[in-house]
């Protein structure tokens, strides 16, 4: 499975929904909280994103949380 990275922020309910989904489905992920990690914040801004969550699976990126789209990105559905 491709590496899963999620950029999060404090108080972001969609971030928590996405991380809960990963945990429930035993999908390993790396959290990069932009409130705690200035490098993560700078990286996110340099890539043109202004909102969280930003979920990266391999070379694919999604802003927000959509379970159907995420399942497709993870290769769980065709």
PyMOL commands that place a pseudoatom at each C-alpha (Angstrom):
pseudoatom trace, name=CA, resn=UNK, resi=1, chain=A, elem=C, hetatm=0, pos=[0.000, 0.000, 0.000]
pseudoatom trace, name=CA, resn=UNK, resi=2, chain=A, elem=C, hetatm=0, pos=[1.156, 3.524, -0.770]
pseudoatom trace, name=CA, resn=UNK, resi=3, chain=A, elem=C, hetatm=0, pos=[2.204, 5.739, 2.131]
pseudoatom trace, name=CA, resn=UNK, resi=4, chain=A, elem=C, hetatm=0, pos=[-0.677, 7.748, 3.573]
pseudoatom trace, name=CA, resn=UNK, resi=5, chain=A, elem=C, hetatm=0, pos=[0.046, 11.235, 4.923]
pseudoatom trace, name=CA, resn=UNK, resi=6, chain=A, elem=C, hetatm=0, pos=[-2.608, 13.513, 6.390]
pseudoatom trace, name=CA, resn=UNK, resi=7, chain=A, elem=C, hetatm=0, pos=[-2.106, 17.194, 7.126]
pseudoatom trace, name=CA, resn=UNK, resi=8, chain=A, elem=C, hetatm=0, pos=[-4.343, 18.147, 10.033]
pseudoatom trace, name=CA, resn=UNK, resi=9, chain=A, elem=C, hetatm=0, pos=[-5.166, 21.135, 12.212]
pseudoatom trace, name=CA, resn=UNK, resi=10, chain=A, elem=C, hetatm=0, pos=[-6.515, 21.558, 15.723]
pseudoatom trace, name=CA, resn=UNK, resi=11, chain=A, elem=C, hetatm=0, pos=[-10.313, 21.439, 15.864]
pseudoatom trace, name=CA, resn=UNK, resi=12, chain=A, elem=C, hetatm=0, pos=[-10.720, 20.014, 12.356]
pseudoatom trace, name=CA, resn=UNK, resi=13, chain=A, elem=C, hetatm=0, pos=[-13.625, 17.553, 12.500]
pseudoatom trace, name=CA, resn=UNK, resi=14, chain=A, elem=C, hetatm=0, pos=[-12.984, 16.215, 8.977]
pseudoatom trace, name=CA, resn=UNK, resi=15, chain=A, elem=C, hetatm=0, pos=[-9.378, 15.517, 10.030]
pseudoatom trace, name=CA, resn=UNK, resi=16, chain=A, elem=C, hetatm=0, pos=[-10.640, 13.433, 12.941]
pseudoatom trace, name=CA, resn=UNK, resi=17, chain=A, elem=C, hetatm=0, pos=[-13.116, 11.604, 10.694]
pseudoatom trace, name=CA, resn=UNK, resi=18, chain=A, elem=C, hetatm=0, pos=[-10.328, 10.689, 8.284]
pseudoatom trace, name=CA, resn=UNK, resi=19, chain=A, elem=C, hetatm=0, pos=[-7.972, 9.526, 11.032]
pseudoatom trace, name=CA, resn=UNK, resi=20, chain=A, elem=C, hetatm=0, pos=[-10.781, 7.509, 12.638]
pseudoatom trace, name=CA, resn=UNK, resi=21, chain=A, elem=C, hetatm=0, pos=[-11.383, 5.872, 9.253]
pseudoatom trace, name=CA, resn=UNK, resi=22, chain=A, elem=C, hetatm=0, pos=[-7.688, 4.960, 8.964]
pseudoatom trace, name=CA, resn=UNK, resi=23, chain=A, elem=C, hetatm=0, pos=[-7.630, 3.556, 12.502]
pseudoatom trace, name=CA, resn=UNK, resi=24, chain=A, elem=C, hetatm=0, pos=[-10.873, 1.536, 12.096]
pseudoatom trace, name=CA, resn=UNK, resi=25, chain=A, elem=C, hetatm=0, pos=[-9.561, 0.019, 8.879]
pseudoatom trace, name=CA, resn=UNK, resi=26, chain=A, elem=C, hetatm=0, pos=[-6.014, -0.639, 10.106]
pseudoatom trace, name=CA, resn=UNK, resi=27, chain=A, elem=C, hetatm=0, pos=[-4.518, 1.722, 7.530]
pseudoatom trace, name=CA, resn=UNK, resi=28, chain=A, elem=C, hetatm=0, pos=[-1.163, 3.080, 8.685]
pseudoatom trace, name=CA, resn=UNK, resi=29, chain=A, elem=C, hetatm=0, pos=[-0.808, 6.842, 8.270]
pseudoatom trace, name=CA, resn=UNK, resi=30, chain=A, elem=C, hetatm=0, pos=[1.470, 9.720, 9.148]
pseudoatom trace, name=CA, resn=UNK, resi=31, chain=A, elem=C, hetatm=0, pos=[-0.174, 12.761, 10.723]
pseudoatom trace, name=CA, resn=UNK, resi=32, chain=A, elem=C, hetatm=0, pos=[1.400, 16.164, 10.122]
pseudoatom trace, name=CA, resn=UNK, resi=33, chain=A, elem=C, hetatm=0, pos=[-0.374, 18.709, 12.310]
pseudoatom trace, name=CA, resn=UNK, resi=34, chain=A, elem=C, hetatm=0, pos=[0.151, 22.208, 10.933]
pseudoatom trace, name=CA, resn=UNK, resi=35, chain=A, elem=C, hetatm=0, pos=[-0.541, 23.802, 14.336]
pseudoatom trace, name=CA, resn=UNK, resi=36, chain=A, elem=C, hetatm=0, pos=[2.319, 21.885, 15.967]
pseudoatom trace, name=CA, resn=UNK, resi=37, chain=A, elem=C, hetatm=0, pos=[4.738, 21.597, 13.054]
pseudoatom trace, name=CA, resn=UNK, resi=38, chain=A, elem=C, hetatm=0, pos=[5.750, 24.813, 11.232]
pseudoatom trace, name=CA, resn=UNK, resi=39, chain=A, elem=C, hetatm=0, pos=[7.504, 22.743, 8.555]
pseudoatom trace, name=CA, resn=UNK, resi=40, chain=A, elem=C, hetatm=0, pos=[4.243, 20.923, 7.782]
pseudoatom trace, name=CA, resn=UNK, resi=41, chain=A, elem=C, hetatm=0, pos=[2.380, 24.239, 7.625]
pseudoatom trace, name=CA, resn=UNK, resi=42, chain=A, elem=C, hetatm=0, pos=[4.980, 25.739, 5.282]
pseudoatom trace, name=CA, resn=UNK, resi=43, chain=A, elem=C, hetatm=0, pos=[4.904, 22.653, 3.051]
pseudoatom trace, name=CA, resn=UNK, resi=44, chain=A, elem=C, hetatm=0, pos=[1.118, 22.738, 2.829]
pseudoatom trace, name=CA, resn=UNK, resi=45, chain=A, elem=C, hetatm=0, pos=[1.078, 26.453, 1.989]
pseudoatom trace, name=CA, resn=UNK, resi=46, chain=A, elem=C, hetatm=0, pos=[3.846, 26.081, -0.594]
pseudoatom trace, name=CA, resn=UNK, resi=47, chain=A, elem=C, hetatm=0, pos=[1.737, 23.449, -2.352]
pseudoatom trace, name=CA, resn=UNK, resi=48, chain=A, elem=C, hetatm=0, pos=[-1.164, 25.912, -2.543]
pseudoatom trace, name=CA, resn=UNK, resi=49, chain=A, elem=C, hetatm=0, pos=[-3.425, 24.377, 0.100]
pseudoatom trace, name=CA, resn=UNK, resi=50, chain=A, elem=C, hetatm=0, pos=[-5.156, 26.564, 2.662]
pseudoatom trace, name=CA, resn=UNK, resi=51, chain=A, elem=C, hetatm=0, pos=[-7.518, 24.051, 4.296]
pseudoatom trace, name=CA, resn=UNK, resi=52, chain=A, elem=C, hetatm=0, pos=[-7.264, 20.747, 6.140]
pseudoatom trace, name=CA, resn=UNK, resi=53, chain=A, elem=C, hetatm=0, pos=[-7.374, 17.861, 5.939]
pseudoatom trace, name=CA, resn=UNK, resi=54, chain=A, elem=C, hetatm=0, pos=[-5.115, 17.305, 2.988]
pseudoatom trace, name=CA, resn=UNK, resi=55, chain=A, elem=C, hetatm=0, pos=[-4.657, 13.588, 2.453]
pseudoatom trace, name=CA, resn=UNK, resi=56, chain=A, elem=C, hetatm=0, pos=[-1.898, 12.241, 0.267]
pseudoatom trace, name=CA, resn=UNK, resi=57, chain=A, elem=C, hetatm=0, pos=[-1.836, 8.615, -0.870]
pseudoatom trace, name=CA, resn=UNK, resi=58, chain=A, elem=C, hetatm=0, pos=[1.242, 8.049, -2.974]
pseudoatom trace, name=CA, resn=UNK, resi=59, chain=A, elem=C, hetatm=0, pos=[1.049, 10.693, -5.722]
pseudoatom trace, name=CA, resn=UNK, resi=60, chain=A, elem=C, hetatm=0, pos=[-2.680, 11.406, -5.280]
pseudoatom trace, name=CA, resn=UNK, resi=61, chain=A, elem=C, hetatm=0, pos=[-3.973, 14.227, -3.106]
pseudoatom trace, name=CA, resn=UNK, resi=62, chain=A, elem=C, hetatm=0, pos=[-7.403, 14.981, -1.691]
pseudoatom trace, name=CA, resn=UNK, resi=63, chain=A, elem=C, hetatm=0, pos=[-8.561, 18.074, 0.180]
pseudoatom trace, name=CA, resn=UNK, resi=64, chain=A, elem=C, hetatm=0, pos=[-11.267, 17.314, 2.730]
pseudoatom trace, name=CA, resn=UNK, resi=65, chain=A, elem=C, hetatm=0, pos=[-12.577, 13.872, 3.571]
pseudoatom trace, name=CA, resn=UNK, resi=66, chain=A, elem=C, hetatm=0, pos=[-14.690, 11.723, 1.291]
pseudoatom trace, name=CA, resn=UNK, resi=67, chain=A, elem=C, hetatm=0, pos=[-14.765, 8.052, 2.237]
pseudoatom trace, name=CA, resn=UNK, resi=68, chain=A, elem=C, hetatm=0, pos=[-15.686, 6.851, -1.285]
pseudoatom trace, name=CA, resn=UNK, resi=69, chain=A, elem=C, hetatm=0, pos=[-12.904, 8.905, -2.891]
pseudoatom trace, name=CA, resn=UNK, resi=70, chain=A, elem=C, hetatm=0, pos=[-10.421, 7.818, -0.226]
pseudoatom trace, name=CA, resn=UNK, resi=71, chain=A, elem=C, hetatm=0, pos=[-11.311, 4.156, -0.740]
pseudoatom trace, name=CA, resn=UNK, resi=72, chain=A, elem=C, hetatm=0, pos=[-10.602, 4.610, -4.451]
pseudoatom trace, name=CA, resn=UNK, resi=73, chain=A, elem=C, hetatm=0, pos=[-7.283, 6.354, -3.752]
pseudoatom trace, name=CA, resn=UNK, resi=74, chain=A, elem=C, hetatm=0, pos=[-6.304, 3.483, -1.452]
pseudoatom trace, name=CA, resn=UNK, resi=75, chain=A, elem=C, hetatm=0, pos=[-7.177, 0.939, -4.131]
pseudoatom trace, name=CA, resn=UNK, resi=76, chain=A, elem=C, hetatm=0, pos=[-9.926, -0.615, -2.027]
pseudoatom trace, name=CA, resn=UNK, resi=77, chain=A, elem=C, hetatm=0, pos=[-12.453, -0.224, -4.866]
pseudoatom trace, name=CA, resn=UNK, resi=78, chain=A, elem=C, hetatm=0, pos=[-11.981, -0.234, -8.612]
for i in range(1, 78): cmd.bond("trace and resi %d" % i, "trace and resi %d" % (i + 1))
show_as sticks, trace
zoom trace
